[in-house]
Amino acid sequence: MSKSAVLSATNILKSYGDVKVLKGINLTVYEKEIISIVGASGAGKSTLLHILGTLEKQDSGSLIINDSEILNLSGEDIATFRNSSIGFVFQFHNLLPEFTAFENVMMPALIGGKDTKETNKYANELFNILSITNRKNHKPSQLSGGEQQRVAVARALINKPKIIFADEPSGNLDSSSAEDLHNLFFKLRDELGQTFVIVTHNEHLADIADRKVVIHDGLIAM
């Protein structure tokens, strides 16, 4: 049985002034797929990830996520769509220091107006899946780097997004914590059917992904 497309990008162009960063990107991402995006610094990896994640707008080209054409959405509608359909994990966890791990995870759901009881239940399930249940009442400063990143992953998952974008997710972790995080992505794909698009310089993570996309000079290298 063929998998359905979660994301379809067609002829994505992006320039900053006279500098052409993306020169016609075509990419389809399928459900339950882990894609790594690699390339030299300045090749356009992060720009592409930000556009695919609706954090930036392309100059031209089509971007369809979960059957929605992103260019047709207004700023407010994009923000609502992003909160409900997309998750993000960054190199630096961006957890709010004054809140507990559990409160940080709940935040996107509360912003989205989700049912508190159901969300609370799902958050507890995520903490169990991610093996951080005993850390849920701790502040970020009381957590290790690996634990903080697992909390950030739980936060990305809380609204059950169709796709998660990760930008150098293990770049700030030691090798052991990085390997644990990489294994976690595959566990989440297998157990929750989650789709990931990951920009990384970690060669091992890039190579074990279901598909590796190489960006060279603003284009996907064939």
ABEGO torsion letter per residue (X at the ends): XBBBBABBBBGBBBBBEABBABAGBBBBBBBGBBBBBBEBBGAGAAAAAAAAAGABBBABEBBBBGGBBAAABBAAAAAAAAAAABBBBBABAGBBAABBAAAAAAAAAAAAGBBAAAAAAAAAAAAAAAGAAAAAABBAAABBAAAAAAAAAAAAAAAGBABBBBBGAAAABBAAAAAAAAAAAAAAAAAAGBBBBBBBABAAAAAABABBBBBBGGBBBX
